[in-house]
Amino acid sequence: MRAFIAINLPVEIREILATQIDELDKTAIHGLRTVRPEGIHLTLKFLGEIPDTRAGDIEEALRQSTKPFRPLTLKLSEAGTFPSPESARVLWIGVAGNTAVLNRLHQSIDTSMEPLGFAREMKKFQPHLALARLNDRVKTKDRQRAADLHLSTWEPVKNGFTVGSVSLMRSELHPDGARYETLANIPFTG
């Protein structure tokens, strides 16, 4: 199965993001694929293809690595693109709030997965929520148009939301987009 570790978002946060997704869908840019709001999550570690039998070991490592953590508050921040507005491939919303603790959580999880054979992340963790992807066939002017719309219509959200757990997730790729299933939800107990 294709697995990853993530923070699932509250319904009210997904509803806010759904409004932005609706704006992006209105562009009708061929090759721009938005994420279904119910599938938006904050990825902490992508594990890739793993045998089903590994889920128990991963869950136990997650329990140990998250043991010292207490619930934390995050909020939706700025809109952004990867790698740049002119050559946008991913349109995203950033995460602010208690990011120092979020970074420590990410490092703790990353460290706990190494003995299980998952390499440590080499690039700096940049917490974000992907709302849309643009495939290789999208013309430069359409990439710029999508990025401009995304960057100009998004308003950062003042209210925060509480994160009290992480989840081991499975993703299945389908022609109409990925579908996600929570395999284990590990609450913070610190």
N, C-alpha and C positions, 0 to 999 in steps of 0.2 A: 504494500500500500504506500501511497505518497503521503508523507506526514510532515507536520510542522508544529511548533509551539507558539501560542498566540494569546493575546488578551481579547476576549469577546466584548463587544460594546453594548451598552444599554440601548433599549429600543428607542428612547427619545433622542439619542445621539445619532442613531442610524436614520431616524426620520429627518433630522437636520441635514445630514449628508445626502439623503434622497432628493431633497430640493435642488442641491447643486448638480446632482446626476441628471435630473430632469432638464436643467439648463443645458448641459453638455449634449444630451440626446437631441435637443432641438436644432443643433447645428447640422444634423444629417450628413456629417462627414463620413464618407465611405472609408472604412478601415479604422474608425474610432470605436472602440468597444468599451462600454461602461460596465462597471461592476454592479451586480444586484445588491441593493442596500442590505439585505439580510446576510450577505456574504462578506461584508466589510469587517475587518479585524486588524489588530495591531500585531504583526508578526514579530516574534522575539527570536526565533531560530527555525530555519528551514532544515529539515532532516533528510528530505529526498525519499527515494524508494527504500522501504524497510520491510522485513518479513513481519507478518502479524504477530509472531511469537515474541518480538522485541518490545511490544507495547508495555508490558508489565515492568520490565527493567527501566524503561524510559520514565514511566509514571513514578516509580520509586525514586529515581534520581531527581525528578522534579520535586517530589515531596521534600526530600532532604535539602535541595538547593533553595527552596522558597520558605523553609521553616522560620528563618529569622525575620521575614517581612511581614509588615502590617499593611492594611489597606492604605492606598495612596490616592491623591486627587490629581487628575489630569484634566486638560481642556483642549478643545480644538483651537488651533492657532492659524497661521498663515497658509495661503495656497501656494503651491509650488509645482515645478516640473522637473523631470529628469530627462536628459542631462541639462537642457536649457530650453527657453521658450522657442527659439528658432529651430531647434531639432528635437522637440518634445516627443518622448516615447511613453512617458508615464505622467499623468496629472494626479496630484496628491494634495492632501491636507495635512499640515504638520500638527504635532502634539506638543503642548506646553504644560506647565504646572510643575509637579514634583518630579522633574526629569532627572535630577541627581539620583533619586532613589530608583527611578525606572532604569537608569544606566547601570546601577549596581545590580538590580534584578537581572538585567540582560547578561551582565558579566557572570553572575552566579550560575545562571542556567547554562551559558556557554561553557563554563568550566566543568559543570557537572556532566555534560554530554561527551566530553573528550575521552574519559575512560571507556565509554561505550562505543568508541570508534568514530565519533563525529568530530571533524576538524574544527578548530577554533576559528572564529570569524577574523578575517584579516583586515577588513575595512571597518571604519568607525561606524558605530550604530547611529543611525539617523531615524528616529521614530517618525513614522508617517503612515497615512491611510490612503492606499491607492484607490482612486475613483474611476480611472479610465486608462486604457492603453491605446497607443496608435501603432498600427503595424507598419512594416517597411514600405508598403505601397502608397502611404499617405504622402501627398505632395507637400513641399516645404511651406507653401502659402496656407495650406489647410492646417498644418501643424501649428503655425503661428496664429492662425485664427482661433483654433481650439484653445491654445495657451492663453491668448489675450482675453478671451471670454472667461476662462476659468479664473485667471488672476484678477480680473476687474469686477467680477460679480460676487466673489466670495467675501463674506464678512466674518472675521473671527468671532467666536462665541465666548461671551464673558463668563457664563456659568460653567463650573467644572462638573466632573462626574467621578464617582468613586470606583476604583479598581480593587477588588478583593480576592482575585484568583487569577490563575493562568490555566490554559487548557491545552491538552494534547489533541491535535486535530488531524483528521484525514481529509484529503481532497481527492475528488474524482473529476477528471476533465471530461466535459461533454461538449458537443457542438455549440450549444447555447451558453457556454460558460462553465466555470468550475462550481461544483457543489461540495459543501463542507459538512462534516459530521464531527461532533465532539466525542472523543473516545474516553477522556478523563478530564474532570475539572478539579483542580487542586487549589483549595482556599488557602489564603495566607493565615498563619496561626501565631505569628510573632507578637 
